[in-house]
Amino acid sequence: DEQYEEFELIYSLNRDLGLPVSLEEIEITGEQWKECEKRIPDMSDVAHYPYRVTEEMLEKAMRQLKERAQKNV
């Protein structure tokens, strides 16, 4: 949803606390994530969000996360 400042704050906090900031760190493969991308938009809790979450939004968010993680390498 393009809340970049909030993303950066949470990403940095998680990294500083030693929490996972990538799929690899929680042992989820790209293939497993793709399956999740298909299911997440139809999950009951996501239905209560103030906007529709789409597979495309999830794909974009994951690309941004990967790009951000590369800056730490």
Stockholm file with secondary structure:
# STOCKHOLM 1.0

chainA/1-73         DEQYEEFELIYSLNRDLGLPVSLEEIEITGEQWKECEKRIPDMSDVAHYPYRVTEEMLEKAMRQLKERAQKNV
#=GR chainA/1-73 SS CCCHHHHHHHHHHHHHTTCCCSTGGGTCCHHHHHHHHHHGGGCTTGGGSSSCCCHHHHHHHHHHHHHHHHTTC
#=GC SS_cons        CCCHHHHHHHHHHHHHTTCCCSTGGGTCCHHHHHHHHHHGGGCTTGGGSSSCCCHHHHHHHHHHHHHHHHTTC
//
